[in-house]
Amino acid sequence: MAPWHSRLQLQFSFEAAHTVQRHQHEGGLRALASHYPEGAGICHQVLVHPPGGLVGGDILDIDVAVQTGAHALLTTPGAGRFYRSTGAPARQTLQARLQPGARLEWLPLETLAYNDCLGENRSRFHLAPGAELIAWDLLALGLPASEAAFRGGRFLQHIELPGVWLERGCIAGDDDALLHSPGGLHGHTALATLFFAAGSPLAAQRREALLDAARQVAGATVRGDALFGVTSPHAQIVALRVLGQRIEPVAALCRAVWGGWRQAGWGLGACVPRVWST
């Protein structure tokens, strides 16, 4: 079977107090109708990939441009899946460009890395001065509830704000030290990074407010064996990192902190996308 290559270009502009979405696509990746549950200024957009997952050689390319004054929230209706591969890796890439005063929320549901997959998930965000972003990366290794552990294959994660911040890691199914040692994942199979980023240095008081909000919300939300930490690795970044045995409590913790950051950073309530409940 020939690999699939899908491309989706999205542009959000602010016109007459309304965030307007325009897009072009090639292949199966599509954007559904825009929704405005918070009013015309904030566009909620659901991205759909009908095959439901990637196999060896498949490529998804997503390009997002958010113009000055526009505010877009992008999510998906279900988990992304990287299936077993016997050859070439499957790859998803995101390039997002935010102009001054733009806001983007990149909130796809979790990625599932199946045993023996060869997967790459690369995200690069270009933020102009005055632009701001809330984004996450949620990853589950294997299917522990089905006793299908991640014992082989490889998954690469790449998150970058050029010139500001770079997080890059490769998780191999046969890397016992990384997967099981106290200095690694220590047996946890779900991990997440949630971050608030700005195109200019955050004022110290605002950065502390974001750190405090994350710590308070996470401390009140964390359940079971989930572990979390909140840091500011750069003057333009505040980041939450979470480890857990299942993706559901990890995702719930990230959603709670996302809501806290919306309030602390932008004065907005947590308007949960309806698709998360369907």
C-alpha contacts under 8 A as a table, 3 or more apart, distances in Angstrom:
res1	aa1	res2	aa2	distance
3	P	55	V	7.63
3	P	56	G	7.04
3	P	57	G	5.09
3	P	58	D	4.82
3	P	59	I	7.76
4	W	27	G	7.51
4	W	57	G	7.28
4	W	58	D	4.78
4	W	59	I	6.32
5	H	27	G	6.47
5	H	58	D	5.76
5	H	59	I	4.70
5	H	60	L	6.02
5	H	61	D	7.87
6	S	25	H	7.47
6	S	26	E	5.43
6	S	27	G	4.35
6	S	28	G	5.88
6	S	29	L	5.82
6	S	59	I	6.27
6	S	60	L	4.97
6	S	61	D	6.24
7	R	25	H	5.49
7	R	26	E	5.03
7	R	27	G	6.45
7	R	29	L	6.64
7	R	60	L	5.97
7	R	61	D	4.71
7	R	62	I	5.92
7	R	63	D	7.97
8	L	23	H	7.10
8	L	24	Q	5.89
8	L	25	H	4.42
8	L	26	E	6.53
8	L	29	L	6.35
8	L	30	R	6.86
8	L	61	D	6.35
8	L	62	I	4.95
8	L	63	D	6.25
9	Q	23	H	5.33
9	Q	24	Q	5.21
9	Q	25	H	6.28
9	Q	62	I	6.03
9	Q	63	D	4.71
9	Q	64	V	5.99
10	L	21	Q	6.88
10	L	22	R	5.88
10	L	23	H	4.45
10	L	24	Q	6.82
10	L	62	I	7.89
10	L	63	D	6.15
10	L	64	V	4.81
10	L	65	A	6.23
11	Q	21	Q	5.69
11	Q	22	R	5.27
11	Q	23	H	6.17
11	Q	64	V	5.91
11	Q	65	A	4.73
11	Q	66	V	5.93
11	Q	67	Q	7.59
12	F	19	T	6.27
12	F	20	V	5.43
12	F	21	Q	4.61
12	F	22	R	6.56
12	F	64	V	7.99
12	F	65	A	6.24
12	F	66	V	4.80
12	F	67	Q	5.96
12	F	70	A	6.26
12	F	71	H	7.65
12	F	72	A	7.03
13	S	19	T	5.56
13	S	20	V	5.30
13	S	21	Q	6.72
13	S	66	V	6.35
13	S	67	Q	4.94
13	S	68	T	7.08
13	S	69	G	7.49
13	S	70	A	5.47
14	F	17	A	6.28
14	F	18	H	5.46
14	F	19	T	4.54
14	F	20	V	6.19
14	F	41	G	7.68
14	F	67	Q	6.81
14	F	68	T	6.87
14	F	69	G	5.66
14	F	70	A	4.77
15	E	18	H	5.14
15	E	19	T	6.31
15	E	20	V	6.80
17	A	40	A	6.86
17	A	41	G	5.98
18	H	40	A	4.80
18	H	41	G	4.79
18	H	42	I	7.61
18	H	70	A	7.83
19	T	40	A	6.32
19	T	41	G	5.10
19	T	42	I	6.03
19	T	43	C	5.87
19	T	70	A	5.28
19	T	71	H	6.50
19	T	72	A	7.53
20	V	43	C	7.28
20	V	70	A	7.98
21	Q	34	S	7.29
21	Q	43	C	7.66
23	H	31	A	7.62
25	H	28	G	8.00
25	H	29	L	6.91
25	H	30	R	6.65
26	E	29	L	7.28
28	G	49	H	5.93
28	G	50	P	6.40
28	G	51	P	7.63
29	L	47	L	7.19
29	L	48	V	5.83
29	L	49	H	4.59
29	L	50	P	7.12
29	L	60	L	7.60
30	R	47	L	5.78
30	R	48	V	5.25
30	R	49	H	6.43
31	A	45	Q	6.92
31	A	46	V	5.96
31	A	47	L	4.66
31	A	48	V	6.22
32	L	45	Q	6.70
32	L	46	V	5.58
32	L	47	L	6.31
32	L	48	V	7.16
33	A	45	Q	7.03
33	A	46	V	7.64
34	S	43	C	6.29
34	S	44	H	5.85
34	S	45	Q	5.18
34	S	46	V	7.58
35	H	43	C	5.94
35	H	44	H	5.01
35	H	45	Q	6.50
36	Y	39	G	5.19
36	Y	40	A	5.70
36	Y	41	G	7.74
36	Y	42	I	6.21
36	Y	43	C	5.39
36	Y	44	H	6.04
37	P	44	H	7.65
37	P	271	C	7.62
38	E	41	G	7.57
38	E	42	I	6.28
38	E	271	C	7.22
39	G	42	I	6.25
40	A	43	C	6.99
41	G	70	A	6.97
41	G	71	H	6.59
42	I	70	A	7.25
42	I	71	H	4.97
42	I	72	A	5.75
42	I	73	L	7.35
43	C	71	H	6.36
43	C	72	A	4.83
43	C	73	L	6.12
44	H	72	A	6.03
44	H	73	L	4.76
44	H	74	L	6.11
44	H	75	T	7.98
44	H	273	P	7.46
45	Q	72	A	7.30
45	Q	73	L	6.05
45	Q	74	L	4.88
45	Q	75	T	6.48
46	V	74	L	5.88
46	V	75	T	5.10
46	V	76	T	5.18
46	V	77	P	6.82
47	L	74	L	7.13
47	L	75	T	6.23
47	L	76	T	5.10
47	L	77	P	7.41
48	V	76	T	6.23
48	V	77	P	6.89
49	H	52	G	5.69
49	H	53	G	7.63
51	P	54	L	7.76
52	G	79	A	7.98
52	G	80	G	6.60
52	G	81	R	6.71
53	G	80	G	5.79
53	G	81	R	4.32
53	G	82	F	5.74
53	G	83	Y	6.83
54	L	58	D	5.68
54	L	59	I	7.65
54	L	81	R	6.10
54	L	82	F	4.91
54	L	83	Y	5.97
54	L	90	A	6.03
54	L	91	R	7.86
55	V	58	D	5.73
55	V	82	F	6.19
55	V	83	Y	5.20
55	V	84	R	6.49
55	V	85	S	5.87
55	V	89	P	7.65
55	V	90	A	5.76
55	V	117	C	7.77
56	G	83	Y	7.78
56	G	84	R	7.41
56	G	85	S	4.72
56	G	86	T	6.75
56	G	87	G	5.96
56	G	88	A	4.93
56	G	89	P	4.96
56	G	90	A	4.87
56	G	117	C	7.88
56	G	118	L	6.95
57	G	87	G	7.60
57	G	88	A	4.95
57	G	89	P	5.39
57	G	90	A	4.85
57	G	91	R	7.46
58	D	89	P	7.57
58	D	90	A	4.82
58	D	91	R	6.38
59	I	90	A	5.89
59	I	91	R	4.85
59	I	92	Q	5.75
59	I	93	T	7.96
60	L	91	R	6.34
60	L	92	Q	4.60
60	L	93	T	6.26
61	D	92	Q	5.99
61	D	93	T	5.00
61	D	94	L	6.19
62	I	92	Q	7.85
62	I	93	T	6.10
62	I	94	L	4.77
62	I	95	Q	6.31
63	D	94	L	5.90
63	D	95	Q	4.86
63	D	96	A	5.89
64	V	94	L	7.65
64	V	95	Q	6.19
64	V	96	A	4.55
64	V	97	R	6.25
65	A	96	A	5.82
65	A	97	R	4.86
65	A	98	L	6.04
66	V	70	A	6.16
66	V	71	H	7.31
66	V	72	A	7.42
66	V	96	A	7.81
66	V	97	R	6.27
66	V	98	L	4.87
66	V	99	Q	6.27
66	V	102	A	6.02
66	V	103	R	7.28
66	V	104	L	7.27
67	Q	70	A	5.65
67	Q	98	L	6.30
67	Q	99	Q	5.16
67	Q	100	P	7.58
67	Q	101	G	8.00
67	Q	102	A	5.93
68	T	98	L	7.62
68	T	99	Q	5.14
68	T	100	P	5.32
68	T	101	G	5.09
68	T	102	A	4.89
69	G	100	P	7.59
69	G	101	G	5.15
69	G	102	A	4.95
69	G	103	R	7.54
70	A	101	G	7.60
70	A	102	A	5.18
70	A	103	R	6.39
71	H	102	A	5.97
71	H	103	R	4.59
71	H	104	L	5.76
72	A	103	R	6.46
72	A	104	L	5.01
72	A	105	E	6.24
73	L	104	L	5.91
73	L	105	E	4.50
73	L	106	W	6.21
73	L	107	L	7.30
74	L	104	L	7.83
74	L	105	E	6.11
74	L	106	W	5.20
74	L	107	L	5.87
74	L	108	P	6.88
75	T	106	W	6.54
75	T	107	L	4.84
75	T	108	P	4.22
75	T	109	L	6.71
75	T	273	P	7.97
76	T	79	A	7.49
76	T	107	L	7.66
76	T	108	P	4.99
76	T	109	L	5.84
76	T	275	V	7.68
77	P	109	L	7.24
77	P	275	V	5.63
77	P	276	W	6.59
78	G	109	L	5.89
78	G	110	E	7.66
78	G	276	W	7.93
79	A	108	P	7.84
79	A	109	L	5.17
79	A	110	E	4.94
79	A	111	T	5.53
79	A	112	L	6.77
80	G	109	L	7.10
80	G	110	E	6.29
80	G	111	T	4.57
80	G	112	L	6.09
81	R	111	T	5.75
81	R	112	L	4.80
81	R	113	A	6.27
81	R	114	Y	7.33
82	F	90	A	7.15
82	F	111	T	7.60
82	F	112	L	6.23
82	F	113	A	5.15
82	F	114	Y	5.98
82	F	117	C	6.07
82	F	118	L	7.51
82	F	119	G	6.14
83	Y	113	A	6.87
83	Y	114	Y	5.27
83	Y	115	N	7.49
83	Y	116	D	7.58
83	Y	117	C	5.26
83	Y	118	L	7.92
84	R	114	Y	6.16
84	R	115	N	6.21
84	R	116	D	4.83
84	R	117	C	4.01
84	R	118	L	7.00
84	R	153	G	7.87
85	S	88	A	7.00
85	S	89	P	6.94
85	S	116	D	6.33
85	S	117	C	5.02
85	S	118	L	5.80
88	A	118	L	7.25
89	P	117	C	7.73
89	P	118	L	4.59
89	P	119	G	5.37
89	P	120	E	7.07
90	A	118	L	6.20
90	A	119	G	4.92
90	A	120	E	6.26
91	R	119	G	5.84
91	R	120	E	4.64
91	R	121	N	5.98
91	R	122	R	7.76
92	Q	120	E	6.24
92	Q	121	N	4.96
92	Q	122	R	6.21
93	T	121	N	6.08
93	T	122	R	4.72
93	T	123	S	5.79
94	L	122	R	6.22
94	L	123	S	4.61
94	L	124	R	6.07
95	Q	123	S	6.21
95	Q	124	R	5.05
95	Q	125	F	6.07
95	Q	126	H	7.84
96	A	124	R	6.33
96	A	125	F	4.80
96	A	126	H	6.07
97	R	125	F	6.06
97	R	126	H	4.72
97	R	127	L	6.14
97	R	128	A	7.94
98	L	102	A	5.67
98	L	103	R	7.16
98	L	104	L	7.62
98	L	125	F	7.81
98	L	126	H	6.16
98	L	127	L	4.96
98	L	128	A	5.98
98	L	131	A	6.00
98	L	132	E	7.83
99	Q	102	A	5.54
99	Q	127	L	6.64
99	Q	128	A	5.14
99	Q	129	P	7.65
99	Q	130	G	7.85
99	Q	131	A	6.10
100	P	127	L	7.72
100	P	128	A	5.17
100	P	129	P	5.45
100	P	130	G	4.77
100	P	131	A	4.86
101	G	129	P	7.71
101	G	130	G	4.92
101	G	131	A	4.67
101	G	132	E	7.39
102	A	130	G	7.36
102	A	131	A	4.76
102	A	132	E	6.43
103	R	131	A	5.90
103	R	132	E	4.98
103	R	133	L	5.65
104	L	132	E	6.68
104	L	133	L	4.90
104	L	134	I	6.49
104	L	135	A	7.95
105	E	133	L	5.83
105	E	134	I	4.83
105	E	135	A	5.61
106	W	133	L	7.74
106	W	134	I	6.42
106	W	135	A	4.55
106	W	136	W	6.64
107	L	135	A	5.82
107	L	136	W	5.93
107	L	137	D	7.91
108	P	136	W	7.70
108	P	137	D	7.83
109	L	138	L	7.08
110	E	137	D	7.31
110	E	138	L	4.67
110	E	139	L	5.66
110	E	140	A	7.11
110	E	247	I	7.63
110	E	251	A	7.61
111	T	137	D	8.00
111	T	138	L	6.03
111	T	139	L	4.84
111	T	140	A	6.19
112	L	139	L	6.06
112	L	140	A	4.93
112	L	141	L	6.20
112	L	142	G	6.75
112	L	143	L	7.90
113	A	117	C	6.46
113	A	119	G	7.45
113	A	139	L	7.28
113	A	140	A	6.15
113	A	141	L	5.03
113	A	142	G	5.59
113	A	150	F	7.59
113	A	155	F	7.07
114	Y	117	C	5.55
114	Y	141	L	6.60
114	Y	142	G	4.66
114	Y	143	L	6.95
114	Y	150	F	6.42
115	N	141	L	7.75
115	N	142	G	5.48
115	N	148	A	7.04
115	N	149	A	6.38
115	N	150	F	4.42
115	N	151	R	5.99
115	N	152	G	5.64
115	N	153	G	6.34
115	N	173	G	7.51
116	D	150	F	7.17
116	D	151	R	7.11
116	D	152	G	4.51
116	D	153	G	3.83
116	D	154	R	7.04
116	D	173	G	7.50
117	C	152	G	7.46
117	C	153	G	4.93
117	C	154	R	6.16
117	C	155	F	7.19
118	L	153	G	5.52
118	L	154	R	4.97
118	L	155	F	5.88
119	G	154	R	6.39
119	G	155	F	4.70
119	G	156	L	6.21
120	E	155	F	5.77
120	E	156	L	4.64
120	E	157	Q	6.13
120	E	158	H	7.94
121	N	155	F	7.92
121	N	156	L	6.22
121	N	157	Q	5.12
121	N	158	H	6.27
122	R	156	L	7.95
122	R	157	Q	6.03
122	R	158	H	4.57
122	R	159	I	6.15
123	S	158	H	6.01
123	S	159	I	4.90
123	S	160	E	6.29
124	R	158	H	7.97
124	R	159	I	5.96
124	R	160	E	4.74
124	R	161	L	5.91
124	R	162	P	7.39
125	F	160	E	6.25
125	F	161	L	5.05
125	F	162	P	7.30
126	H	161	L	5.97
126	H	162	P	6.67
127	L	130	G	7.92
127	L	131	A	5.61
127	L	132	E	7.03
127	L	161	L	7.56
127	L	198	A	6.77
127	L	199	G	4.64
128	A	131	A	5.51
128	A	199	G	4.99
128	A	200	S	7.67
129	P	198	A	7.46
129	P	199	G	4.26
129	P	200	S	4.93
130	G	198	A	6.83
130	G	199	G	5.48
130	G	200	S	5.97
131	A	198	A	5.80
131	A	199	G	5.16
131	A	200	S	7.68
132	E	196	F	7.48
132	E	197	A	5.71
132	E	198	A	4.37
132	E	199	G	6.26
133	L	195	F	7.94
133	L	196	F	5.70
133	L	197	A	5.08
133	L	198	A	6.30
134	I	194	L	7.43
134	I	195	F	5.75
134	I	196	F	4.58
134	I	197	A	6.43
134	I	258	W	7.53
135	A	194	L	5.80
135	A	195	F	5.59
135	A	196	F	6.77
136	W	192	A	7.10
136	W	193	T	5.49
136	W	194	L	4.14
136	W	195	F	6.27
136	W	254	C	7.97
137	D	192	A	5.49
137	D	193	T	5.29
137	D	194	L	6.50
138	L	190	A	7.66
138	L	191	L	6.16
138	L	192	A	4.46
138	L	193	T	6.72
138	L	247	I	7.75
138	L	251	A	6.96
139	L	190	A	5.75
139	L	191	L	5.41
139	L	192	A	6.11
139	L	247	I	7.36
140	A	143	L	7.68
140	A	189	T	5.86
140	A	190	A	4.42
140	A	191	L	6.58
140	A	246	R	7.42
140	A	247	I	5.87
141	L	144	P	7.99
141	L	149	A	7.26
141	L	150	F	5.60
141	L	189	T	5.13
141	L	190	A	6.24
142	G	148	A	5.84
142	G	149	A	4.71
142	G	150	F	4.35
142	G	189	T	7.45
143	L	146	S	5.43
143	L	147	E	6.29
143	L	148	A	4.90
143	L	149	A	5.82
143	L	150	F	7.51
144	P	147	E	4.75
144	P	148	A	5.55
144	P	149	A	5.52
144	P	189	T	7.78
144	P	246	R	7.81
145	A	148	A	7.53
150	F	153	G	7.72
150	F	173	G	5.47
151	R	172	A	7.97
151	R	173	G	4.20
151	R	174	D	5.67
152	G	172	A	6.68
152	G	173	G	3.98
152	G	174	D	5.59
153	G	172	A	5.87
153	G	173	G	5.33
153	G	174	D	7.65
154	R	170	C	6.88
154	R	171	I	5.63
154	R	172	A	4.31
154	R	173	G	6.08
155	F	170	C	5.68
155	F	171	I	5.20
155	F	172	A	6.46
156	L	168	R	7.39
156	L	169	G	5.79
156	L	170	C	4.30
156	L	171	I	6.30
157	Q	167	E	7.75
157	Q	168	R	5.56
157	Q	169	G	5.37
157	Q	170	C	6.36
158	H	166	L	7.48
158	H	167	E	5.77
158	H	168	R	4.42
158	H	169	G	6.69
159	I	166	L	5.87
159	I	167	E	5.10
159	I	168	R	6.38
160	E	164	V	7.83
160	E	165	W	5.64
160	E	166	L	4.45
160	E	167	E	6.31
161	L	164	V	5.37
161	L	165	W	5.06
161	L	166	L	6.39
162	P	165	W	6.49
162	P	166	L	7.38
164	V	234	H	7.32
164	V	236	Q	7.68
165	W	234	H	7.41
171	I	175	D	7.41
171	I	178	L	7.58
171	I	179	L	7.99
172	A	175	D	5.33
173	G	176	D	7.71
173	G	179	L	7.80
175	D	178	L	5.55
175	D	179	L	6.20
176	D	179	L	5.11
176	D	180	H	5.54
176	D	181	S	7.20
177	A	180	H	5.63
177	A	181	S	5.08
177	A	183	G	7.86
177	A	184	G	6.60
178	L	181	S	6.11
178	L	183	G	7.27
178	L	184	G	4.44
178	L	185	L	6.02
178	L	186	H	7.63
179	L	184	G	5.88
179	L	185	L	4.95
179	L	186	H	5.99
179	L	187	G	5.78
179	L	188	H	7.40
180	H	184	G	6.38
180	H	185	L	5.82
180	H	186	H	4.16
180	H	187	G	4.54
180	H	188	H	7.70
181	S	184	G	5.15
181	S	185	L	6.59
181	S	186	H	4.75
181	S	187	G	7.36
182	P	185	L	6.78
182	P	186	H	4.78
183	G	186	H	7.00
185	L	188	H	5.34
185	L	189	T	7.56
185	L	243	L	7.56
187	G	245	Q	7.68
188	H	191	L	7.62
188	H	243	L	6.25
188	H	244	G	5.31
188	H	245	Q	4.86
189	T	243	L	7.63
189	T	244	G	6.42
189	T	245	Q	5.21
189	T	246	R	6.62
189	T	247	I	7.86
190	A	243	L	5.76
190	A	244	G	5.06
190	A	245	Q	5.69
190	A	246	R	5.58
190	A	247	I	5.10
190	A	250	V	7.02
191	L	241	R	7.48
191	L	242	V	5.52
191	L	243	L	4.56
191	L	244	G	6.37
191	L	247	I	7.40
191	L	250	V	7.07
192	A	240	L	7.99
192	A	241	R	5.65
192	A	242	V	5.11
192	A	243	L	6.70
192	A	250	V	7.01
192	A	251	A	7.73
192	A	254	C	7.82
193	T	239	A	6.84
193	T	240	L	5.69
193	T	241	R	4.63
193	T	242	V	6.58
194	L	239	A	5.71
194	L	240	L	5.07
194	L	241	R	6.51
194	L	254	C	6.58
194	L	258	W	7.82
195	F	237	I	6.78
195	F	238	V	5.56
195	F	239	A	4.24
195	F	240	L	6.13
196	F	237	I	5.81
196	F	238	V	5.24
196	F	239	A	6.48
196	F	261	W	7.70
197	A	236	Q	5.58
197	A	237	I	4.63
197	A	238	V	6.59
198	A	201	P	6.72
198	A	202	L	6.86
198	A	236	Q	5.14
198	A	237	I	6.72
199	G	236	Q	6.78
200	S	236	Q	6.12
201	P	235	A	5.03
201	P	236	Q	4.58
202	L	206	R	6.42
202	L	207	R	5.83
202	L	235	A	5.93
202	L	236	Q	5.48
202	L	237	I	7.91
203	A	206	R	5.27
203	A	207	R	6.11
204	A	207	R	5.11
204	A	208	E	6.15
205	Q	208	E	5.20
205	Q	209	A	6.22
206	R	209	A	4.99
206	R	210	L	6.35
206	R	265	G	7.34
207	R	210	L	5.17
207	R	211	L	6.29
207	R	232	S	7.99
207	R	238	V	7.21
208	E	211	L	5.00
208	E	212	D	5.98
209	A	212	D	5.11
209	A	213	A	6.01
209	A	264	A	6.56
209	A	265	G	7.98
210	L	213	A	5.11
210	L	214	A	6.21
210	L	238	V	7.21
210	L	261	W	6.10
210	L	264	A	6.12
210	L	265	G	6.70
211	L	214	A	5.28
211	L	215	R	6.26
211	L	230	V	6.62
211	L	231	T	7.12
211	L	232	S	7.73
211	L	238	V	6.87
212	D	215	R	5.17
212	D	216	Q	6.07
213	A	216	Q	5.27
213	A	217	V	6.02
213	A	257	V	7.45
213	A	260	G	5.89
213	A	261	W	6.69
213	A	264	A	6.86
214	A	217	V	5.30
214	A	218	A	5.78
214	A	230	V	6.96
214	A	240	L	7.45
214	A	257	V	5.40
214	A	260	G	6.65
214	A	261	W	7.08
215	R	218	A	5.24
215	R	219	G	5.79
215	R	230	V	6.75
216	Q	219	G	5.21
216	Q	220	A	6.28
217	V	220	A	5.24
217	V	221	T	6.08
217	V	256	A	6.58
217	V	257	V	5.87
217	V	260	G	6.77
218	A	221	T	4.97
218	A	222	V	5.67
218	A	228	F	7.68
218	A	253	L	6.19
218	A	256	A	7.23
218	A	257	V	6.36
219	G	222	V	5.77
221	T	253	L	6.04
221	T	256	A	7.29
222	V	226	A	6.36
222	V	227	L	7.75
222	V	249	P	7.55
222	V	253	L	6.25
223	R	226	A	6.14
223	R	249	P	6.85
225	D	244	G	6.15
225	D	245	Q	7.09
226	A	242	V	6.88
226	A	243	L	5.52
226	A	244	G	4.32
226	A	245	Q	7.15
226	A	249	P	7.45
226	A	250	V	6.92
227	L	242	V	5.57
227	L	243	L	5.12
227	L	244	G	6.44
228	F	240	L	6.99
228	F	241	R	5.48
228	F	242	V	4.35
228	F	243	L	6.43
229	G	240	L	5.79
229	G	241	R	5.43
229	G	242	V	6.76
230	V	238	V	7.35
230	V	239	A	5.68
230	V	240	L	4.48
230	V	241	R	6.51
231	T	238	V	5.90
231	T	239	A	5.44
231	T	240	L	6.64
232	S	235	A	6.87
232	S	237	I	5.59
232	S	238	V	4.37
232	S	239	A	6.05
233	P	237	I	6.28
233	P	238	V	6.87
233	P	239	A	7.53
234	H	237	I	5.16
234	H	238	V	7.47
242	V	250	V	6.43
243	L	250	V	6.88
244	G	247	I	6.83
244	G	249	P	7.40
244	G	250	V	6.09
246	R	249	P	6.47
246	R	250	V	6.94
247	I	250	V	5.07
247	I	251	A	5.94
248	E	251	A	5.21
248	E	252	A	6.13
249	P	252	A	4.91
249	P	253	L	6.12
250	V	253	L	5.22
250	V	254	C	6.40
251	A	254	C	5.08
251	A	255	R	6.15
252	A	255	R	5.09
252	A	256	A	6.24
253	L	256	A	5.18
253	L	257	V	6.37
254	C	257	V	5.19
254	C	258	W	5.98
255	R	258	W	4.97
255	R	259	G	6.29
256	A	259	G	5.22
256	A	260	G	6.41
257	V	260	G	4.82
257	V	261	W	6.07
258	W	261	W	5.14
258	W	262	R	6.16
258	W	270	A	7.58
259	G	262	R	5.11
259	G	263	Q	6.47
259	G	269	G	6.61
259	G	270	A	4.50
259	G	271	C	7.93
260	G	263	Q	5.28
260	G	264	A	6.08
260	G	270	A	7.57
261	W	264	A	4.91
261	W	265	G	5.40
261	W	266	W	7.53
262	R	265	G	5.41
262	R	266	W	5.31
262	R	267	G	6.31
262	R	268	L	5.25
262	R	269	G	6.31
262	R	270	A	6.56
263	Q	266	W	5.58
263	Q	267	G	4.31
263	Q	268	L	4.69
263	Q	269	G	5.57
263	Q	270	A	7.45
264	A	267	G	5.93
264	A	268	L	7.95
272	V	276	W	7.40
273	P	276	W	5.79
273	P	277	S	7.84
274	R	277	S	5.65
274	R	278	T	6.93
275	V	278	T	5.21
